[in-house]
């Protein structure tokens, strides 16, 4: 018997070396250009955005700044719904009442309107942005930030 030719050679059973995989760099899609918020609701965007920016300027700790950045994302969901005319008249009326309270430096009334909207509104219609509005008014109250 000749065992010399049947010896196990581990190199015979290795997978073929693979060519390094070259990952193509995928460019992120360009930002979507959104249309303007309808003119009758432009005041909502102006006041909320102004309030966020003023709070960001006054915020001193990173956690509060992150909260406000999250608020800005939630407000963008509101603006998208306004662009699409996807909100009921009751919600739109409530939002304008909140803005009126903010302009009168009366965050407590704004928070009361918010609570009423959440308790009586259609959850799926308002859940994407109402928590952000509440955090914004609470933060503005804590930082004593007011706008006209």
N, CA, C and O atoms as a GROMACS GRO file, in nm:
protein
  592
    1UNK      N    1   0.083  -0.117   0.000
    1UNK     CA    2   0.000   0.000   0.000
    1UNK      C    3   0.087   0.123   0.000
    1UNK      O    4   0.190   0.130   0.068
    2UNK      N    5   0.044   0.217  -0.077
    2UNK     CA    6   0.120   0.340  -0.091
    2UNK      C    7   0.037   0.454  -0.030
    2UNK      O    8  -0.058   0.503  -0.092
    3UNK      N    9   0.074   0.496   0.089
    3UNK     CA   10   0.000   0.603   0.158
    3UNK      C   11   0.053   0.741   0.123
    3UNK      O   12  -0.014   0.839   0.153
    4UNK      N   13   0.166   0.753   0.063
    4UNK     CA   14   0.229   0.881   0.035
    4UNK      C   15   0.148   0.972  -0.053
    4UNK      O   16   0.153   1.094  -0.034
    5UNK      N   17   0.073   0.920  -0.148
    5UNK     CA   18  -0.001   1.006  -0.239
    5UNK      C   19  -0.139   1.043  -0.186
    5UNK      O   20  -0.205   1.130  -0.244
    6UNK      N   21  -0.184   0.980  -0.080
    6UNK     CA   22  -0.318   1.012  -0.029
    6UNK      C   23  -0.314   1.091   0.102
    6UNK      O   24  -0.412   1.094   0.176
    7UNK      N   25  -0.203   1.152   0.129
    7UNK     CA   26  -0.194   1.234   0.250
    7UNK      C   27  -0.281   1.360   0.233
    7UNK      O   28  -0.293   1.418   0.125
    8UNK      N   29  -0.338   1.399   0.343
    8UNK     CA   30  -0.425   1.517   0.342
    8UNK      C   31  -0.340   1.642   0.326
    8UNK      O   32  -0.244   1.664   0.400
    9UNK      N   33  -0.376   1.723   0.229
    9UNK     CA   34  -0.308   1.849   0.206
    9UNK      C   35  -0.411   1.960   0.231
    9UNK      O   36  -0.500   1.979   0.149
   10UNK      N   37  -0.402   2.035   0.343
   10UNK     CA   38  -0.504   2.136   0.375
   10UNK      C   39  -0.514   2.245   0.269
   10UNK      O   40  -0.620   2.307   0.255
   11UNK      N   41  -0.408   2.270   0.197
   11UNK     CA   42  -0.414   2.376   0.096
   11UNK      C   43  -0.505   2.339  -0.020
   11UNK      O   44  -0.557   2.426  -0.089
   12UNK      N   45  -0.524   2.207  -0.042
   12UNK     CA   46  -0.612   2.165  -0.152
   12UNK      C   47  -0.758   2.193  -0.118
   12UNK      O   48  -0.842   2.198  -0.208
   13UNK      N   49  -0.788   2.212   0.008
   13UNK     CA   50  -0.928   2.228   0.050
   13UNK      C   51  -0.961   2.370   0.096
   13UNK      O   52  -1.066   2.393   0.156
   14UNK      N   53  -0.874   2.463   0.070
   14UNK     CA   54  -0.900   2.602   0.106
   14UNK      C   55  -0.983   2.668  -0.003
   14UNK      O   56  -0.963   2.639  -0.122
   15UNK      N   57  -1.074   2.755   0.035
   15UNK     CA   58  -1.148   2.826  -0.069
   15UNK      C   59  -1.054   2.916  -0.146
   15UNK      O   60  -0.953   2.964  -0.094
   16UNK      N   61  -1.088   2.938  -0.268
   16UNK     CA   62  -1.005   3.024  -0.354
   16UNK      C   63  -1.002   3.163  -0.293
   16UNK      O   64  -1.103   3.211  -0.241
   17UNK      N   65  -0.887   3.229  -0.299
   17UNK     CA   66  -0.880   3.364  -0.243
   17UNK      C   67  -0.980   3.455  -0.317
   17UNK      O   68  -0.992   3.451  -0.439
   18UNK      N   69  -1.048   3.535  -0.238
   18UNK     CA   70  -1.148   3.623  -0.299
   18UNK      C   71  -1.086   3.759  -0.324
   18UNK      O   72  -0.998   3.806  -0.252
   19UNK      N   73  -1.135   3.818  -0.429
   19UNK     CA   74  -1.092   3.953  -0.459
   19UNK      C   75  -1.155   4.045  -0.354
   19UNK      O   76  -1.268   4.023  -0.313
   20UNK      N   77  -1.083   4.147  -0.311
   20UNK     CA   78  -1.144   4.239  -0.215
   20UNK      C   79  -1.269   4.302  -0.276
   20UNK      O   80  -1.272   4.341  -0.393
   21UNK      N   81  -1.370   4.311  -0.194
   21UNK     CA   82  -1.495   4.369  -0.240
   21UNK      C   83  -1.482   4.520  -0.235
   21UNK      O   84  -1.453   4.579  -0.130
   22UNK      N   85  -1.503   4.582  -0.348
   22UNK     CA   86  -1.496   4.727  -0.356
   22UNK      C   87  -1.638   4.780  -0.343
   22UNK      O   88  -1.723   4.754  -0.428
   23UNK      N   89  -1.661   4.853  -0.236
   23UNK     CA   90  -1.794   4.908  -0.216
   23UNK      C   91  -1.804   5.039  -0.294
   23UNK      O   92  -1.719   5.127  -0.284
   24UNK      N   93  -1.908   5.047  -0.371
   24UNK     CA   94  -1.932   5.172  -0.442
   24UNK      C   95  -1.992   5.270  -0.344
   24UNK      O   96  -2.081   5.235  -0.266
   25UNK      N   97  -1.944   5.388  -0.347
   25UNK     CA   98  -1.996   5.489  -0.256
   25UNK      C   99  -2.130   5.537  -0.311
   25UNK      O  100  -2.139   5.589  -0.423
   26UNK      N  101  -2.231   5.519  -0.229
   26UNK     CA  102  -2.364   5.561  -0.270
   26UNK      C  103  -2.385   5.702  -0.221
   26UNK      O  104  -2.377   5.729  -0.101
   27UNK      N  105  -2.411   5.791  -0.312
   27UNK     CA  106  -2.438   5.929  -0.276
   27UNK      C  107  -2.577   5.938  -0.215
   27UNK      O  108  -2.671   5.878  -0.268
   28UNK      N  109  -2.592   6.012  -0.107
   28UNK     CA  110  -2.726   6.028  -0.052
   28UNK      C  111  -2.813   6.104  -0.151
   28UNK      O  112  -2.765   6.189  -0.225
   29UNK      N  113  -2.941   6.073  -0.151
   29UNK     CA  114  -3.027   6.145  -0.244
   29UNK      C  115  -3.031   6.293  -0.207
   29UNK      O  116  -3.017   6.329  -0.091
   30UNK      N  117  -3.050   6.377  -0.306
   30UNK     CA  118  -3.055   6.520  -0.275
   30UNK      C  119  -3.176   6.549  -0.186
   30UNK      O  120  -3.277   6.479  -0.194
   31UNK      N  121  -3.167   6.651  -0.102
   31UNK     CA  122  -3.280   6.682  -0.015
   31UNK      C  123  -3.404   6.714  -0.099
   31UNK      O  124  -3.396   6.775  -0.205
   32UNK      N  125  -3.516   6.670  -0.047
   32UNK     CA  126  -3.641   6.693  -0.118
   32UNK      C  127  -3.680   6.839  -0.100
   32UNK      O  128  -3.685   6.890   0.011
   33UNK      N  129  -3.706   6.903  -0.211
   33UNK     CA  130  -3.752   7.041  -0.205
   33UNK      C  131  -3.900   7.041  -0.175
   33UNK      O  132  -3.981   6.988  -0.251
   34UNK      N  133  -3.936   7.102  -0.063
   34UNK     CA  134  -4.075   7.104  -0.023
   34UNK      C  135  -4.133   7.239  -0.059
   34UNK      O  136  -4.065   7.342  -0.057
   35UNK      N  137  -4.259   7.236  -0.092
   35UNK     CA  138  -4.328   7.360  -0.122
   35UNK      C  139  -4.352   7.439   0.005
   35UNK      O  140  -4.328   7.390   0.116
   36UNK      N  141  -4.400   7.561  -0.009
   36UNK     CA  142  -4.427   7.643   0.109
   36UNK      C  143  -4.552   7.597   0.182
   36UNK      O  144  -4.641   7.535   0.124
   37UNK      N  145  -4.556   7.628   0.309
   37UNK     CA  146  -4.677   7.606   0.388
   37UNK      C  147  -4.781   7.705   0.334
   37UNK      O  148  -4.746   7.819   0.302
   38UNK      N  149  -4.906   7.665   0.322
   38UNK     CA  150  -5.008   7.758   0.271
   38UNK      C  151  -5.005   7.890   0.348
   38UNK      O  152  -4.983   7.892   0.469
   39UNK      N  153  -5.027   7.998   0.278
   39UNK     CA  154  -5.011   8.132   0.336
   39UNK      C  155  -5.096   8.154   0.460
   39UNK      O  156  -5.053   8.224   0.552
   40UNK      N  157  -5.215   8.095   0.465
   40UNK     CA  158  -5.300   8.116   0.583
   40UNK      C  159  -5.244   8.048   0.708
   40UNK      O  160  -5.288   8.076   0.819
   41UNK      N  161  -5.147   7.958   0.690
   41UNK     CA  162  -5.086   7.889   0.804
   41UNK      C  163  -4.938   7.925   0.820
   41UNK      O  164  -4.869   7.868   0.904
   42UNK      N  165  -4.891   8.018   0.740
   42UNK     CA  166  -4.751   8.059   0.745
   42UNK      C  167  -4.713   8.109   0.885
   42UNK      O  168  -4.600   8.089   0.929
   43UNK      N  169  -4.806   8.173   0.953
   43UNK     CA  170  -4.780   8.224   1.087
   43UNK      C  171  -4.742   8.111   1.183
   43UNK      O  172  -4.660   8.131   1.273
   44UNK      N  173  -4.801   7.993   1.165
   44UNK     CA  174  -4.766   7.878   1.250
   44UNK      C  175  -4.618   7.846   1.237
   44UNK      O  176  -4.547   7.832   1.336
   45UNK      N  177  -4.573   7.836   1.112
   45UNK     CA  178  -4.433   7.802   1.088
   45UNK      C  179  -4.340   7.912   1.138
   45UNK      O  180  -4.237   7.885   1.200
   46UNK      N  181  -4.376   8.036   1.112
   46UNK     CA  182  -4.289   8.147   1.154
   46UNK      C  183  -4.274   8.152   1.306
   46UNK      O  184  -4.163   8.165   1.357
   47UNK      N  185  -4.386   8.141   1.378
   47UNK     CA  186  -4.380   8.153   1.524
   47UNK      C  187  -4.312   8.032   1.586
   47UNK      O  188  -4.224   8.047   1.671
   48UNK      N  189  -4.352   7.911   1.544
   48UNK     CA  190  -4.289   7.791   1.603
   48UNK      C  191  -4.139   7.788   1.573
   48UNK      O  192  -4.059   7.760   1.662
   49UNK      N  193  -4.100   7.815   1.448
   49UNK     CA  194  -3.957   7.813   1.414
   49UNK      C  195  -3.880   7.919   1.491
   49UNK      O  196  -3.769   7.895   1.538
   50UNK      N  197  -3.939   8.038   1.502
   50UNK     CA  198  -3.875   8.146   1.577
   50UNK      C  199  -3.856   8.107   1.723
   50UNK      O  200  -3.752   8.133   1.783
   51UNK      N  201  -3.960   8.044   1.780
   51UNK     CA  202  -3.952   8.002   1.920
   51UNK      C  203  -3.844   7.894   1.939
   51UNK      O  204  -3.769   7.899   2.037
   52UNK      N  205  -3.837   7.799   1.847
   52UNK     CA  206  -3.733   7.695   1.855
   52UNK      C  207  -3.594   7.761   1.850
   52UNK      O  208  -3.507   7.728   1.930
   53UNK      N  209  -3.576   7.853   1.757
   53UNK     CA  210  -3.445   7.917   1.742
   53UNK      C  211  -3.407   7.999   1.865
   53UNK      O  212  -3.292   7.997   1.908
   54UNK      N  213  -3.504   8.070   1.920
   54UNK     CA  214  -3.475   8.148   2.041
   54UNK      C  215  -3.441   8.056   2.159
   54UNK      O  216  -3.351   8.085   2.238
   55UNK      N  217  -3.513   7.946   2.169
   55UNK     CA  218  -3.484   7.850   2.277
   55UNK      C  219  -3.346   7.788   2.257
   55UNK      O  220  -3.272   7.770   2.354
   56UNK      N  221  -3.312   7.754   2.133
   56UNK     CA  222  -3.179   7.697   2.106
   56UNK      C  223  -3.069   7.795   2.146
   56UNK      O  224  -2.965   7.754   2.199
   57UNK      N  225  -3.093   7.923   2.122
   57UNK     CA  226  -2.994   8.025   2.158
   57UNK      C  227  -2.979   8.034   2.309
   57UNK      O  228  -2.870   8.057   2.360
   58UNK      N  229  -3.090   8.017   2.381
   58UNK     CA  230  -3.087   8.029   2.527
   58UNK      C  231  -3.048   7.901   2.598
   58UNK      O  232  -3.004   7.905   2.713
   59UNK      N  233  -3.063   7.787   2.531
   59UNK     CA  234  -3.034   7.657   2.595
   59UNK      C  235  -2.884   7.647   2.623
   59UNK      O  236  -2.801   7.680   2.539
   60UNK      N  237  -2.853   7.598   2.742
   60UNK     CA  238  -2.712   7.589   2.779
   60UNK      C  239  -2.660   7.446   2.782
   60UNK      O  240  -2.540   7.424   2.768
   61UNK      N  241  -2.749   7.348   2.799
   61UNK     CA  242  -2.696   7.212   2.807
   61UNK      C  243  -2.729   7.132   2.680
   61UNK      O  244  -2.830   7.158   2.615
   62UNK      N  245  -2.643   7.036   2.646
   62UNK     CA  246  -2.660   6.958   2.523
   62UNK      C  247  -2.792   6.880   2.519
   62UNK      O  248  -2.850   6.862   2.412
   63UNK      N  249  -2.838   6.833   2.634
   63UNK     CA  250  -2.962   6.755   2.636
   63UNK      C  251  -3.080   6.842   2.591
   63UNK      O  252  -3.164   6.796   2.514
   64UNK      N  253  -3.086   6.963   2.638
   64UNK     CA  254  -3.194   7.053   2.599
   64UNK      C  255  -3.186   7.086   2.450
   64UNK      O  256  -3.288   7.093   2.382
   65UNK      N  257  -3.065   7.105   2.400
   65UNK     CA  258  -3.048   7.133   2.257
   65UNK      C  259  -3.094   7.015   2.173
   65UNK      O  260  -3.157   7.034   2.068
   66UNK      N  261  -3.065   6.892   2.218
   66UNK     CA  262  -3.111   6.773   2.145
   66UNK      C  263  -3.263   6.766   2.145
   66UNK      O  264  -3.325   6.732   2.044
   67UNK      N  265  -3.324   6.798   2.260
   67UNK     CA  266  -3.470   6.800   2.269
   67UNK      C  267  -3.528   6.899   2.168
   67UNK      O  268  -3.627   6.869   2.101
   68UNK      N  269  -3.467   7.014   2.158
   68UNK     CA  270  -3.517   7.117   2.066
   68UNK      C  271  -3.496   7.077   1.920
   68UNK      O  272  -3.577   7.111   1.834
   69UNK      N  273  -3.387   7.006   1.893
   69UNK     CA  274  -3.367   6.956   1.757
   69UNK      C  275  -3.473   6.853   1.722
   69UNK      O  276  -3.519   6.846   1.608
   70UNK      N  277  -3.513   6.772   1.820
   70UNK     CA  278  -3.621   6.676   1.801
   70UNK      C  279  -3.753   6.750   1.778
   70UNK      O  280  -3.834   6.710   1.695
   71UNK      N  281  -3.775   6.856   1.853
   71UNK     CA  282  -3.895   6.938   1.834
   71UNK      C  283  -3.900   6.990   1.690
   71UNK      O  284  -4.006   6.987   1.627
   72UNK      N  285  -3.787   7.036   1.640
   72UNK     CA  286  -3.783   7.090   1.503
   72UNK      C  287  -3.822   6.982   1.401
   72UNK      O  288  -3.891   7.011   1.304
   73UNK      N  289  -3.779   6.857   1.424
   73UNK     CA  290  -3.817   6.748   1.334
   73UNK      C  291  -3.968   6.722   1.342
   73UNK      O  292  -4.033   6.697   1.240
   74UNK      N  293  -4.022   6.727   1.462
   74UNK     CA  294  -4.166   6.705   1.478
   74UNK      C  295  -4.246   6.818   1.415
   74UNK      O  296  -4.353   6.795   1.359
   75UNK      N  297  -4.195   6.938   1.425
   75UNK     CA  298  -4.264   7.051   1.360
   75UNK      C  299  -4.262   7.035   1.209
   75UNK      O  300  -4.357   7.075   1.142
   76UNK      N  301  -4.157   6.978   1.156
   76UNK     CA  302  -4.152   6.954   1.012
   76UNK      C  303  -4.264   6.859   0.970
   76UNK      O  304  -4.320   6.873   0.861
   77UNK      N  305  -4.296   6.763   1.056
   77UNK     CA  306  -4.410   6.674   1.027
   77UNK      C  307  -4.540   6.755   1.024
   77UNK      O  308  -4.627   6.728   0.941
   78UNK      N  309  -4.554   6.852   1.114
   78UNK     CA  310  -4.671   6.940   1.112
   78UNK      C  311  -4.676   7.018   0.981
   78UNK      O  312  -4.781   7.027   0.918
   79UNK      N  313  -4.563   7.075   0.942
   79UNK     CA  314  -4.561   7.156   0.820
   79UNK      C  315  -4.595   7.071   0.697
   79UNK      O  316  -4.661   7.118   0.604
   80UNK      N  317  -4.549   6.946   0.697
   80UNK     CA  318  -4.584   6.856   0.586
   80UNK      C  319  -4.735   6.835   0.581
   80UNK      O  320  -4.794   6.836   0.473
   81UNK      N  321  -4.796   6.815   0.696
   81UNK     CA  322  -4.942   6.795   0.700
   81UNK      C  323  -5.015   6.921   0.655
   81UNK      O  324  -5.119   6.913   0.589
   82UNK      N  325  -4.962   7.037   0.690
   82UNK     CA  326  -5.023   7.162   0.644
   82UNK      C  327  -5.010   7.176   0.493
   82UNK      O  328  -5.104   7.219   0.426
   83UNK      N  329  -4.893   7.140   0.438
   83UNK     CA  330  -4.874   7.146   0.292
   83UNK      C  331  -4.972   7.055   0.219
   83UNK      O  332  -5.020   7.087   0.110
   84UNK      N  333  -5.001   6.941   0.282
   84UNK     CA  334  -5.088   6.841   0.219
   84UNK      C  335  -5.236   6.864   0.252
   84UNK      O  336  -5.322   6.786   0.209
   85UNK      N  337  -5.266   6.969   0.326
   85UNK     CA  338  -5.404   6.994   0.373
   85UNK      C  339  -5.461   6.870   0.441
   85UNK      O  340  -5.575   6.832   0.415
   86UNK      N  341  -5.382   6.808   0.527
   86UNK     CA  342  -5.419   6.681   0.589
   86UNK      C  343  -5.468   6.696   0.733
   86UNK      O  344  -5.477   6.597   0.806
   87UNK      N  345  -5.498   6.819   0.775
   87UNK     CA  346  -5.544   6.840   0.912
   87UNK      C  347  -5.688   6.889   0.913
   87UNK      O  348  -5.730   6.964   0.825
   88UNK      N  349  -5.762   6.844   1.013
   88UNK     CA  350  -5.902   6.886   1.026
   88UNK      C  351  -5.908   7.032   1.070
   88UNK      O  352  -5.811   7.088   1.120
   89UNK      N  353  -6.022   7.092   1.051
   89UNK     CA  354  -6.043   7.232   1.091
   89UNK      C  355  -6.024   7.250   1.240
   89UNK      O  356  -5.969   7.352   1.283
   90UNK      N  357  -6.068   7.153   1.321
   90UNK     CA  358  -6.052   7.164   1.466
   90UNK      C  359  -5.904   7.170   1.505
   90UNK      O  360  -5.866   7.248   1.592
   91UNK      N  361  -5.824   7.088   1.441
   91UNK     CA  362  -5.680   7.088   1.472
   91UNK      C  363  -5.617   7.220   1.429
   91UNK      O  364  -5.538   7.278   1.503
   92UNK      N  365  -5.652   7.266   1.312
   92UNK     CA  366  -5.596   7.393   1.262
   92UNK      C  367  -5.637   7.508   1.354
   92UNK      O  368  -5.555   7.594   1.387
   93UNK      N  369  -5.763   7.509   1.396
   93UNK     CA  370  -5.810   7.612   1.488
   93UNK      C  371  -5.732   7.607   1.619
   93UNK      O  372  -5.690   7.710   1.671
   94UNK      N  373  -5.712   7.487   1.673
   94UNK     CA  374  -5.636   7.472   1.797
   94UNK      C  375  -5.493   7.521   1.782
   94UNK      O  376  -5.440   7.586   1.872
   95UNK      N  377  -5.430   7.490   1.669
   95UNK     CA  378  -5.292   7.534   1.646
   95UNK      C  379  -5.284   7.686   1.642
   95UNK      O  380  -5.191   7.746   1.696
   96UNK      N  381  -5.381   7.749   1.577
   96UNK     CA  382  -5.382   7.895   1.572
   96UNK      C  383  -5.408   7.955   1.710
   96UNK      O  384  -5.357   8.062   1.742
   97UNK      N  385  -5.487   7.887   1.792
   97UNK     CA  386  -5.509   7.934   1.930
   97UNK      C  387  -5.380   7.924   2.011
   97UNK      O  388  -5.349   8.012   2.091
   98UNK      N  389  -5.304   7.817   1.989
   98UNK     CA  390  -5.176   7.802   2.058
   98UNK      C  391  -5.082   7.915   2.018
   98UNK      O  392  -5.015   7.974   2.104
   99UNK      N  393  -5.077   7.946   1.890
   99UNK     CA  394  -4.990   8.055   1.841
   99UNK      C  395  -5.032   8.187   1.904
   99UNK      O  396  -4.947   8.267   1.944
  100UNK      N  397  -5.162   8.210   1.912
  100UNK     CA  398  -5.211   8.333   1.973
  100UNK      C  399  -5.165   8.342   2.119
  100UNK      O  400  -5.123   8.449   2.165
  101UNK      N  401  -5.173   8.232   2.192
  101UNK     CA  402  -5.128   8.230   2.331
  101UNK      C  403  -4.978   8.257   2.340
  101UNK      O  404  -4.933   8.332   2.427
  102UNK      N  405  -4.900   8.196   2.251
  102UNK     CA  406  -4.755   8.217   2.251
  102UNK      C  407  -4.724   8.364   2.227
  102UNK      O  408  -4.636   8.421   2.292
  103UNK      N  409  -4.796   8.426   2.133
  103UNK     CA  410  -4.770   8.566   2.102
  103UNK      C  411  -4.809   8.658   2.218
  103UNK      O  412  -4.760   8.770   2.229
  104UNK      N  413  -4.898   8.610   2.305
  104UNK     CA  414  -4.940   8.689   2.422
  104UNK      C  415  -4.860   8.650   2.547
  104UNK      O  416  -4.898   8.685   2.658
  105UNK      N  417  -4.750   8.578   2.528
  105UNK     CA  418  -4.663   8.533   2.638
  105UNK      C  419  -4.739   8.447   2.738
  105UNK      O  420  -4.707   8.447   2.856
  106UNK      N  421  -4.839   8.374   2.692
  106UNK     CA  422  -4.925   8.296   2.782
  106UNK      C  423  -4.912   8.147   2.749
  106UNK      O  424  -5.002   8.088   2.690
  107UNK      N  425  -4.799   8.089   2.789
  107UNK     CA  426  -4.776   7.948   2.758
  107UNK      C  427  -4.873   7.856   2.832
  107UNK      O  428  -4.905   7.748   2.782
  108UNK      N  429  -4.921   7.898   2.948
  108UNK     CA  430  -5.015   7.814   3.022
  108UNK      C  431  -5.145   7.794   2.943
  108UNK      O  432  -5.198   7.683   2.938
  109UNK      N  433  -5.194   7.901   2.883
  109UNK     CA  434  -5.314   7.887   2.798
  109UNK      C  435  -5.281   7.800   2.677
  109UNK      O  436  -5.362   7.716   2.638
  110UNK      N  437  -5.164   7.819   2.619
  110UNK     CA  438  -5.123   7.736   2.506
  110UNK      C  439  -5.119   7.589   2.544
  110UNK      O  440  -5.162   7.503   2.466
  111UNK      N  441  -5.069   7.559   2.663
  111UNK     CA  442  -5.064   7.420   2.709
  111UNK      C  443  -5.204   7.366   2.737
  111UNK      O  444  -5.230   7.247   2.715
  112UNK      N  445  -5.294   7.452   2.786
  112UNK     CA  446  -5.433   7.407   2.807
  112UNK      C  447  -5.500   7.372   2.673
  112UNK      O  448  -5.568   7.270   2.662
  113UNK      N  449  -5.479   7.457   2.573
  113UNK     CA  450  -5.534   7.428   2.440
  113UNK      C  451  -5.474   7.298   2.388
  113UNK      O  452  -5.544   7.214   2.330
  114UNK      N  453  -5.344   7.281   2.408
  114UNK     CA  454  -5.275   7.158   2.366
  114UNK      C  455  -5.341   7.036   2.431
  114UNK      O  456  -5.372   6.938   2.363
  115UNK      N  457  -5.361   7.042   2.563
  115UNK     CA  458  -5.422   6.929   2.636
  115UNK      C  459  -5.561   6.899   2.582
  115UNK      O  460  -5.598   6.783   2.564
  116UNK      N  461  -5.637   7.004   2.556
  116UNK     CA  462  -5.772   6.986   2.502
  116UNK      C  463  -5.766   6.920   2.364
  116UNK      O  464  -5.845   6.830   2.334
  117UNK      N  465  -5.672   6.962   2.280
  117UNK     CA  466  -5.660   6.905   2.145
  117UNK      C  467  -5.623   6.757   2.153
  117UNK      O  468  -5.677   6.675   2.079
  118UNK      N  469  -5.530   6.725   2.242
  118UNK     CA  470  -5.484   6.586   2.254
  118UNK      C  471  -5.596   6.497   2.309
  118UNK      O  472  -5.614   6.384   2.263
  119UNK      N  473  -5.669   6.548   2.405
  119UNK     CA  474  -5.773   6.464   2.467
  119UNK      C  475  -5.895   6.448   2.378
  119UNK      O  476  -5.966   6.348   2.388
  120UNK      N  477  -5.922   6.544   2.291
  120UNK     CA  478  -6.041   6.538   2.208
  120UNK      C  479  -6.012   6.510   2.061
  120UNK      O  480  -6.104   6.487   1.983
  121UNK      N  481  -5.886   6.513   2.022
  121UNK     CA  482  -5.852   6.502   1.881
  121UNK      C  483  -5.833   6.360   1.834
  121UNK      O  484  -5.837   6.264   1.911
  122UNK      N  485  -5.812   6.349   1.705
  122UNK     CA  486  -5.783   6.222   1.640
  122UNK      C  487  -5.633   6.194   1.658
  122UNK      O  488  -5.548   6.263   1.601
  123UNK      N  489  -5.602   6.094   1.739
  123UNK     CA  490  -5.463   6.066   1.775
  123UNK      C  491  -5.373   6.050   1.653
  123UNK      O  492  -5.264   6.106   1.649
  124UNK      N  493  -5.417   5.974   1.555
  124UNK     CA  494  -5.330   5.948   1.439
  124UNK      C  495  -5.306   6.075   1.358
  124UNK      O  496  -5.206   6.085   1.286
  125UNK      N  497  -5.396   6.170   1.368
  125UNK     CA  498  -5.382   6.295   1.293
  125UNK      C  499  -5.276   6.386   1.356
  125UNK      O  500  -5.207   6.459   1.286
  126UNK      N  501  -5.264   6.382   1.490
  126UNK     CA  502  -5.181   6.480   1.558
  126UNK      C  503  -5.060   6.422   1.633
  126UNK      O  504  -4.978   6.497   1.684
  127UNK      N  505  -5.050   6.291   1.638
  127UNK     CA  506  -4.946   6.229   1.722
  127UNK      C  507  -4.804   6.257   1.674
  127UNK      O  508  -4.710   6.248   1.753
  128UNK      N  509  -4.786   6.291   1.548
  128UNK     CA  510  -4.650   6.312   1.497
  128UNK      C  511  -4.591   6.446   1.538
  128UNK      O  512  -4.469   6.463   1.535
  129UNK      N  513  -4.675   6.542   1.576
  129UNK     CA  514  -4.621   6.675   1.606
  129UNK      C  515  -4.664   6.735   1.740
  129UNK      O  516  -4.594   6.821   1.793
  130UNK      N  517  -4.776   6.692   1.796
  130UNK     CA  518  -4.823   6.754   1.920
  130UNK      C  519  -4.726   6.737   2.038
  130UNK      O  520  -4.712   6.830   2.117
  131UNK      N  521  -4.660   6.621   2.054
  131UNK     CA  522  -4.563   6.612   2.164
  131UNK      C  523  -4.451   6.717   2.151
  131UNK      O  524  -4.403   6.770   2.251
  132UNK      N  525  -4.411   6.745   2.029
  132UNK     CA  526  -4.307   6.846   2.007
  132UNK      C  527  -4.352   6.985   2.045
  132UNK      O  528  -4.275   7.063   2.100
  133UNK      N  529  -4.479   7.017   2.017
  133UNK     CA  530  -4.532   7.149   2.053
  133UNK      C  531  -4.536   7.164   2.205
  133UNK      O  532  -4.505   7.271   2.258
  134UNK      N  533  -4.574   7.058   2.274
  134UNK     CA  534  -4.577   7.063   2.421
  134UNK      C  535  -4.437   7.086   2.477
  134UNK      O  536  -4.418   7.172   2.563
  135UNK      N  537  -4.340   7.010   2.429
  135UNK     CA  538  -4.202   7.025   2.476
  135UNK      C  539  -4.152   7.166   2.446
  135UNK      O  540  -4.082   7.226   2.528
  136UNK      N  541  -4.188   7.219   2.331
  136UNK     CA  542  -4.145   7.354   2.295
  136UNK      C  543  -4.200   7.458   2.392
  136UNK      O  544  -4.127   7.545   2.440
  137UNK      N  545  -4.329   7.449   2.421
  137UNK     CA  546  -4.388   7.547   2.514
  137UNK      C  547  -4.332   7.531   2.656
  137UNK      O  548  -4.308   7.631   2.724
  138UNK      N  549  -4.311   7.407   2.701
  138UNK     CA  550  -4.253   7.385   2.834
  138UNK      C  551  -4.110   7.439   2.840
  138UNK      O  552  -4.071   7.501   2.938
  139UNK      N  553  -4.034   7.414   2.735
  139UNK     CA  554  -3.895   7.461   2.730
  139UNK      C  555  -3.891   7.614   2.729
  139UNK      O  556  -3.811   7.675   2.800
  140UNK      N  557  -3.977   7.675   2.648
  140UNK     CA  558  -3.981   7.821   2.641
  140UNK      C  559  -4.019   7.880   2.778
  140UNK      O  560  -3.965   7.983   2.818
  141UNK      N  561  -4.110   7.814   2.847
  141UNK     CA  562  -4.148   7.858   2.982
  141UNK      C  563  -4.027   7.849   3.076
  141UNK      O  564  -3.998   7.944   3.148
  142UNK      N  565  -3.958   7.736   3.075
  142UNK     CA  566  -3.843   7.716   3.163
  142UNK      C  567  -3.730   7.814   3.134
  142UNK      O  568  -3.664   7.864   3.225
  143UNK      N  569  -3.708   7.843   3.005
  143UNK     CA  570  -3.600   7.933   2.966
  143UNK      C  571  -3.642   8.079   2.968
  143UNK      O  572  -3.561   8.169   2.950
  144UNK      N  573  -3.772   8.102   2.992
  144UNK     CA  574  -3.829   8.236   2.988
  144UNK      C  575  -3.802   8.306   2.855
  144UNK      O  576  -3.755   8.420   2.849
  145UNK      N  577  -3.833   8.232   2.748
  145UNK     CA  578  -3.816   8.284   2.613
  145UNK      C  579  -3.954   8.323   2.562
  145UNK      O  580  -4.048   8.244   2.565
  146UNK      N  581  -3.966   8.446   2.514
  146UNK     CA  582  -4.094   8.494   2.463
  146UNK      C  583  -4.073   8.559   2.327
  146UNK      O  584  -3.968   8.617   2.300
  147UNK      N  585  -4.175   8.548   2.243
  147UNK     CA  586  -4.171   8.614   2.112
  147UNK      C  587  -4.304   8.682   2.088
  147UNK      O  588  -4.403   8.651   2.153
  148UNK      N  589  -4.303   8.774   1.995
  148UNK     CA  590  -4.427   8.845   1.961
  148UNK      C  591  -4.484   8.794   1.832
  148UNK      O  592  -4.589   8.842   1.787
   0.00000   0.00000   0.00000
